[in-house]
Each structure stands twice: as C-alpha cells, then as structure tokens.
Amino acid sequence: MSGEHEVTLLVRRDCPACDTAETEISEVCAELGVPWRTSDVDGDPELRAEFGDRVPVILVDGVEHGFWKVEPQRLRAALRA
C-alpha cells in the first residue's frame, strides 16, 4: 500500500491530544504501510490561521480527514480506498 497515500498530522508543542493522535496514527500507518509525518502549525502562519484552533488535525493526501481525535477505523478505510 505504501506510496498510494500520505498522512500528515498537524500538531503543536505541549499538546496531549497531539501526542495521543501521533501514537494512534503511527499504529494505523505502520499496519498499512502508509508514510506519515507531523507538521507544527505554529511554525507556519498559514497553517496556524487555518487549523490552529483544531489541532491535532489529520490530513490524508493533503485533504482534511478529521481533527481533535483519530478515528482508527475511519482512517483505515480512507487509506484502503
């Protein structure tokens, strides 16, 4: 499955929900062989303006998939599509 999708998790420092989301996304992406990365919204004024009040935000292929918490089954379904 690797190469078909990419997940980006938008986070900020000192965010417990972001830490939880990182763990959950890591597990799902490892299971499916999907690359993923994090990006700090506070390091980019555009990202902060658009997503700063909703972190963590999950992007699949650059499109917002969800925010505040990971829904593992829903994420798996999106990555299998």
C-alpha positions as CSV (number, residue, x, y, z in Angstrom):
1,M,0.0,0.0,0.0
2,S,3.0,2.3,0.5
3,G,3.1,5.2,-1.9
4,E,-0.7,5.4,-2.5
5,H,-1.5,7.7,0.3
6,E,0.3,10.0,2.7
7,V,-0.9,11.2,6.1
8,T,0.1,14.5,7.7
9,L,-0.7,15.2,11.4
10,L,-0.8,18.9,12.2
11,V,0.3,19.4,15.8
12,R,1.7,21.9,18.3
13,R,4.1,21.5,21.2
14,D,2.8,20.7,24.6
15,C,-0.5,19.2,23.2
16,P,-1.5,16.0,25.0
17,A,-4.2,15.3,22.3
18,C,-1.5,15.6,19.7
19,D,0.7,13.1,21.5
20,T,-2.2,10.6,21.6
21,A,-3.0,11.2,17.9
22,E,0.6,10.6,17.0
23,T,0.6,7.2,18.7
24,E,-2.7,6.2,17.0
25,I,-1.7,7.4,13.5
26,S,1.7,5.7,13.9
27,E,0.0,2.3,14.6
28,V,-2.5,2.6,11.7
29,C,0.0,3.8,9.2
30,A,2.5,1.1,10.2
31,E,-0.1,-1.6,9.9
32,L,-1.0,-0.4,6.3
33,G,2.5,0.6,5.2
34,V,1.5,4.3,4.7
35,P,4.0,7.0,5.1
36,W,3.1,9.8,7.6
37,R,4.7,12.9,9.1
38,T,3.9,15.6,11.6
39,S,3.9,19.4,11.0
40,D,3.8,22.0,13.7
41,V,1.1,24.5,12.9
42,D,2.8,27.2,15.0
43,G,5.8,27.1,12.5
44,D,3.7,28.2,9.6
45,P,1.4,31.3,9.8
46,E,-1.0,29.9,7.1
47,L,-1.4,26.5,8.9
48,R,-1.8,28.3,12.2
49,A,-4.5,30.6,10.8
50,E,-6.5,27.7,9.2
51,F,-6.0,24.9,11.6
52,G,-4.6,26.3,14.9
53,D,-7.8,26.1,16.9
54,R,-8.5,22.5,16.0
55,V,-5.2,20.6,16.5
56,P,-4.5,17.8,16.1
57,V,-5.7,17.8,12.5
58,I,-5.3,14.7,10.3
59,L,-4.7,15.3,6.6
60,V,-4.9,12.4,4.1
61,D,-3.3,13.3,0.8
62,G,-3.4,16.9,1.8
63,V,-7.1,17.0,2.4
64,E,-8.6,17.4,5.9
65,H,-9.7,14.0,7.2
66,G,-10.5,14.9,10.8
67,F,-9.5,16.8,13.9
68,W,-9.2,16.6,17.7
69,K,-9.0,12.8,17.7
70,V,-8.2,9.9,15.5
71,E,-10.9,7.5,14.5
72,P,-8.8,4.5,13.6
73,Q,-11.4,2.5,11.7
74,R,-12.4,5.6,9.6
75,L,-8.7,6.3,8.9
76,R,-8.1,2.7,7.9
77,A,-11.0,2.9,5.5
78,A,-9.7,6.1,3.9
79,L,-6.2,4.6,3.5
80,R,-7.5,1.4,1.9
81,A,-9.6,3.3,-0.7
